[in-house]
Amino acid sequence: MAADPRKAGPAAPRARAARRAAWARASRPWLLLAPALAVLAVLLFWPLVRVLLLSFQDYGLRQINTGESNYTGLDNYREILGDSFLWTTVLPNTVGFAATCVTLTVVVGTLVALLLQRLGRAWRAICSTAIMMAWAMPAVTGTYVWIWVFDPLNGVVSGGLDGLGLIEPRETNWFTDRWSFYAIATLNVVHHGFPFVAITVYAALLTIPRELPEAATVDGANAWQRFWHLTVPTIRPVFMVVTILSIIWDFKVFAQIYLMPGGAGANPDVLNLGVWSYIESFSRNQYGLGSAIAVLLTLLLLAITVVYVRALSKESDEGDAP
Amino acid sequence: MTRRTSTAGRIGIAAAVTALLAFTLFPVYWMISSAFDPEADHRGSEVLPSGFTLDHFSHVLDDGEFGRYLANSALVGLGTVLLSGLLALFAAVAVARFRFRLRTQVLVMILVVQMVPLEALVIPLFLQMRDLELLNSLIGLTIVYLAFSLPFAVWTLRGFVAAVPREVEEAAYLDGCGWWGMFSRILLPLVAPGLVATSVFAFIVAWNEFVFAFVFMQDDSKYTAAVGLHRFFGQYSTDWGAVMAGSTLITLPVLIFFVLVQRRLAGGLAAGAIR
């Protein structure tokens, strides 16, 4: 074609037009993606880098006002990791609380999903509406409601227990003790968190073909065997998703702790990583130290997620092998 | 399966349903009934409120300025919904309809980004917004919430866009539509249900969020509802009737929203989790 001079003339602009069209085609997805990627880059990636940079600095009021950096190497990490407060209070609070909440959320959510499956249509509608109402309650207002419910003087629980003669309201304050504080926080978080698990697992249960449990029943499997050997393996991916999401949500709980009486720093016994990071930065103006705590929280979450995903995929590989 | 259930099984199910309803509805009931109870502060364990009054509501709306806080929250929520819907739809079309280099990487990145604990970003985002002088503004807050709701919205809408048959698009081209005409007249109406689901999610994220609004908003005329409630509680911590009235005002819109869209929301979530 190039050997024919008569065709070379009109072919050149046509080729250019084709190239331009190809370039437009290739760039269109990127043009469409550009605004979203720009937002994520500026508001998620850059802050993520920045919190890491801040964690290596002694960044206080002075640096905030002048904007200059003040690198001190690993000093912040040394200070946090060398502090027994982290090991005896903050870390046990964070990990213990999250482990309890995740377990309860997933177990209660799954039980409710199994219950929904056994109900008739009308009762299922009633129950799922009730579940939606628990889910819809914002964390902030939900926390205030639970504080009110457990209010030492006039709350419904202390009033009820007082009526039974079990406690003396004036001498009982559940918010000062670390264990009862976290028991109330657990109730709050599970109440808010289990609806997501219940609805998601219920939707997954609907995808299991009806014939499977029926065949298993004919084979003599009892309810527990059917659940453990049939239902769980079939909807394992969904369990994985809800568990990982619950872990992420429950590790970084902030408002539900911060808003409780004493949770905003007045009672150091009940701090978790999120609230500790906030208090070090915004109440004590040690933004570098606060950033280091935030980085620790992120790394902890990352490690748990990776280990969990690894364990599950390994387990399912072994399960698949004959 | 229900037909084979024995009497004992029926009693067990009835007990489970009762426990479930009590656990899920009790806080909502206690909040609303305390908000209308004239003697809320000394209610104790009285199951029924001692009477009916709107005093608590007029107190939080007049003295607590809850009207303004709710309006601020609604503005931020609507801004987040509109922006995230638009940007997410563009991005979803890109990843669902085009084959291009790095496409998989972009998808994986969007999935991974959802795992970042946003609470860890309070400090850098606070400094960033401070440098941009967007600290005390509803726009700054809207932009931050946009970043929070975007990954989920892109991921969900991707499924809806992919579900639209290519033939429908091609028919539109044959009828003389340009790409933009096809997008606005064909694709947009077909993915509308997905947009509803992501909009609900984005609105709830913005409406419920506390930490960032608490750190960013220093001027009390700019408080969102959640922050306003916190400040109000700081001032009137023993006025439980008023605190519950404020909580009711914040909770009710979300509650009604959730119940109305529950079927679509559950379906969309399940689809997203299984896919």
Interface residues (C-beta under 8 A of the other chain):
Chain A: A26 R28 P29 W30 L32 L33 P35 A36 L37 V39 L40 V42 L43 L44 W46 P47 L48 R50 V51 L54 I64 G67 L111 V112 L115 Q117 R118 L119 G120 W123 I126 C127 S128 T129 A130 I131 M132 M133 A134 W135 A136 M137 P138 A139 V140 T141 G142 Y144 V145 W146 W148 V149 D151 N154 G155 V156 V157 G159 G160 D162 G163 H191 P195 F196 I199 T200 Y202 A203 A204 T207 P213 P237 V238 V241 V242 I248 F251 K252 F254 A255 L259 G274 S277 Y278 S281 F282 Y287 G290 S291 A294 V295 L297 T298 L301 L302 T305
Chain B: M1 T2 T5 I13 A16 V17 L20 L21 F23 T24 L25 P27 V28 W30 M31 S34 D41 H42 R43 G44 S45 E46 L87 A88 F90 A91 V93 A94 V95 R97 F98 F100 R103 V106 I110 V113 M115 V116 P117 L118 E119 A120 L121 V122 I123 P124 L125 F126 L127 Q128 R130 D131 I143 V144 L146 A147 L150 P151 V154 W179 I204 W207 N208 F210 V211 V215 A226 L229 H230 F233 W240 V243 M244 G246 S247 T248 I250 T251 V254 L255 F257 F258 V259 Q262 A266 G267 L269 A270 A273 I274
